[in-house]
Structure formats: structure tokens, C-alpha cells
């Protein structure tokens, strides 16, 4: 099924009804000047009473009412159809963005996805509405108007017909150019959305570093580029109306001159000339409407193409999966290498841990710690090697089945503007007992119970009414609440004091003995207790083992210990 057929499914009756009404209204409008000419040239001179004029006046009134009603009702139908189709497209587009692979999201970029969901769907909505409202009426008025002019006076009609080919060429050329320019405008808008998103999320840092003026200038440059693209597209498409008006007005002037000579020569009647000028006005307005339609089509086509690019993105297929292994290791990486857009992030990584063990991952910023998690949860697939859970290649799991195994707190996680309970439950339908236990295990019960409304207390956007440590404990409670098989804490204790951090570790050891825990941290104190510690440096393993083993064999680990523990004690 084509995409057009899919999105118009169930709406064909509405569309047909709207087209029929619009056609009836347009045809009724076309008969008005003809009836008027007949009244002026035939009925009025021969009528001995007012009744013939009243009768034909009634006919004109009926045509006017039919034209008005047909257009109004058809416009309402068109608006509903455009709304419903756009809603369906927007829903599908949003759903598609959620299922895009991380590589595809990186390629398109999040700001571009936001722009496609907002401004592109808006342009598509405008195009659909305009095409249904004026895309049917305008061609009927133009074609019907030309036919009627031949009925009224063929000689004058030839004058009008000479202008039509020139108008057609102008509209086609400018419309093709417009699609290119509006596509460039949407790309420039993507950059502006990205800038706004970055600045709003980093507004505190910008203010703290006194970079407000710099960011203002940076945004102004981007905004100037958007304005330049919009101006260029607007001027190009704006040329259409003046050119069309000029040509049609020249045609109107020629019609009046020729018509005056024909009336003077007795070859035409006054009513015919009045009817002809009325048809010329109808055609003029219809051609102007066509030019507006092409502006909207140019925008809408560019936007529809961008939306189609996302909707047509195929699901990424992985390489042939490795055979299952039945061994003791629950999680294992075997000769894994991976890079972001060609830049290596992990190189030849091999390690394994058993079920119920705790793995600490330690390393400097950019060493590849979070990439380990991304590969394990299959946000990305390894370029080389295999990642296993329970002896199975992670690529053999259904994605939902795989991710149900995890409870995770990411490095840059988020909280909704909702209650604490809703943030922890996260629409998973968890029991109150599980939520209460998770809050207690995450050591968040102290401050939550002190609140007047407890776990029903509301968070502001991004949880700004709570401290960093409180937010981290709520996020940890969210990860624990569903009793995950694998718990991942990606630098999730950075805002916790040492005492709370230690209490959290004890709670995990006591209450989640069967849960495999992976802790990514900058602080060595957060991972020293782990059964195994993985030390990374520039995407390579430089140490793997227990704290005691690494203190003997890994120089990098010892350097981290000296810098964080021994020097810290000396400074105290």
C-alpha cells in the first residue's frame, strides 16, 4: 500500500464529499456572470413587468447561496481531513523516532527530528488544507472561466487565452525553485532548533561562565542565516503574485480596449462585456490562488520529503549472530571493537562476569565506560566481536525482551514534571510496595517522607526543586523498582556524599544478591567493593580483576588510587 493510500484510508468518503461540494459551489459561481449578462442584454430590454427580472434575480441568488454553502462546508471538511491526516503522520513519525537505532538518530540529529515533528508537519498540514480548499476550486474556476468566456465572446476569449501559457511557465519554474529553497530553509531551522535546545539545557553553565552575550551573538548568526534563507525563498515565491497580476491586468486592459471597439461596432453587447470582465476577475483571483497554492506546495513538498526520509528508514539489520555458549559467565564481551562514525571508542575488549556479581567500570572521561553499557543494552551493535548475556549474543534477543532485563540510571538521565511516584513507576504499573521498597533501598525515604505530600509531591521540569543528590536517589529508585536482572548505574552516585554512597552499596549487596550490577564511576571509592573492576584507558582494557589484584598489577588503577585516596587523605 502506498503511503498516500495508507494515510487517506477511511477518509475517501469525506474527501469525495468535499470535492463534490467544492465542485458544485465553483460551478454555481461560474453561472452567475452568465445569468447576469442574459438579464442585462435579453430580459431587461424585453420585459414589460418586473417578474422576469425577479425570477432571474432569484436564480442568481440561488447560485450565490449554492456557491457560498458549497465552499464553506467543503472547507470545513477539508480542514478536518488535513487535521486527521497530519495527526496520523505526526503520530507515526514520533513512533518511528522512538524505534530508530542510535546510529540513525546520530545521523539525523535530535534537533532535526524535533523540527520535522513540529514545523514540517505544520507545513504538511497547510499544504493538505490548501490543496483541498483551493486546489480543486481554482482549476475549476480557471478552466470553467475560460470555457465561459468562449461562450460569451470567442474573440475576447482569445485575448485572454494568450496570457495563460506565459502564466503556466512562470508558476512551474518558480515552484521548482521554491522546493529547493524551502528545503534549505528547513535545514537552517534544524540548526536553530539545535542551538536553542543546547542553550536552554545548558543555561546555568552559560550564566555561570558569563557567556550570555557570546551565546546571544552565536544565536543571532544562526537566526540571520535562517532569515536569509527565508527571505530568499519568500522573494522567489513572492515574485509570482506581481508577475501574475501584471500579466492578467495587461490582459484585462487589452480585453476592455477590444471590447469597447466591438460594442461600438455592434459586434458585442454591454452585458457580454460586463460578464466577460467578471469572468476575467474570477480567473485573475483563481490564478493568484494557484500561485499561493504552489507556495504552500513548495513548503509542504519539501517538508513531506523530510518526513518521508524518517518514515522510510529501514530497521537496522545486524551481522550474523554468534552461536550461543553455555558457560558460567553471565555477561561477556569477546574481542569487541566499536567506533562512533569511524572514531574508535573501544578496541578489542574482552571480559566476563558471573550472575549476581558486581562489576565496577573505572576510567577517565572518554575512555569508553558508557559505550560498554550502550553495547550491552544494544543501543549500538559492535563493529567486531560479540556481546553476550546468558551465553546468547545480545543481537538474538528481541529488543524489548533484552531491555526488560535492565534497570538503569544513565549519566544524563531525566525526571518528568510529575509526582515522585509517577517518576519512579514510569508508567510500568508497579505495585506501591515495590515503589516503597525501591525508595528505601535507594536511601531516598528520608527526604521523601519529610515532604508534606510524600511520594505524591510534584517535581518541576527537570526536577529543579530537588538537589542533585536527591534526584540521583529518585533515579536509582526508578531503576530498582522493577527488580531488574541487571542493574546499571552509570556515574549515578557522583552527587551523593560518601556516607550515602556507602549505605547505597550495602543496600544493594543485602537486597539484590541475584542482581548483576554494573557500576560506572569516576570515584575509585564507588567501585572498590566490586567483585571485578574493569579499568579502561582510551578505549582499551588496562586492568581487570578485584581491588586487591589491581593494586598489585595495574599501574593506572594505582595512580587513580593515589590521586583520589592518598592525596585526599593528605589534604584532609
Protein Blocks (a to p, Z undefined) as FASTA:
>chain_A
ZZklmmmgoilmmmmmmmmmmmmmmmmmmmmmmmmmmmmmmmmmmpcbfklmmmmmmmmm
mmmmmmmmmmmmmmmmmmmmmmmmmmmmmmmmmmmmmmpcfklmmmnopmlmmmmmmmmm
mmmmmmmmmmmmmmmmmmmmmmmmmmmmmmmommlmmmmmmmmmmmmmmmmmmmmmmmmm
mmmmmmmmmmmmmmmmmmmmmmmmmmmnopmmmmmmmmmmmmmmmmmmmmmmmmmmmmmm
mmmmmmmmmmmmmmmmmmmmmmmnopacfklmmmmmmmmmmmmmmmmmmmmmmmmmmmmm
mmmmmmmmmmmpccddddddddddddfblbdcehiacdeehiafbghiacdddehiacdd
dddehilpmmmmmmmnomaccfbdcddeehiafklpcfklmmmmpccddfbbcdddddfk
lmmnnonopafklmmmmmmmnopmmmmmmpmnlmmbccdehhlmbcfklmmmmmmmmmmm
nopabdcdehklmmpcfklmmmmmmmmmmmmmmbccddddfblklmmmpmbdcddeehia
fbdcdfklmmmmmmklmmmmmmmmmmmmmmZZ
